[in-house]
Amino acid sequence: MIHLALPYAVAALLVAIGAFGILARRNAVLVLIGIELVLAGAGLLLVTTGAVQGDRWQAGNILTLFVITIAAAEVVVALAVIVALFRRGASIDLSERSASPEVSP
């Protein structure tokens, strides 16, 4: 069995890189990739914790399946919004977005 420090360190690294991607990037697609990295780190942490505790209900694995499902749905909705903005001719640069969205017919 591997030492537990390795999966925990990889999960922490994934979350740190994802958080940096969310905070430092201006492109909507790159922010979306950062969110996916954070969710991947959370999934790895859940699987590692579930394997260590050895509960009979396999809660870590089941919660990881929920995280994967939510991540897939989030990607579909976010990419649909990004593609719709791009087709309208709007920029997908998040720094150009105002705090209050403009309503146009």
Secondary structure, 3 states (H helix, E strand, C coil): CCCCHHHHHHHHHHHHHHHHHHHHCCEHHHHHHHHHHHHHHHHHHHHHHHHHHCCCCCHHHHHHHHHHHHHHHHHHHHHHHHHHHHHCCCCCEHHHCCCCCCCCC
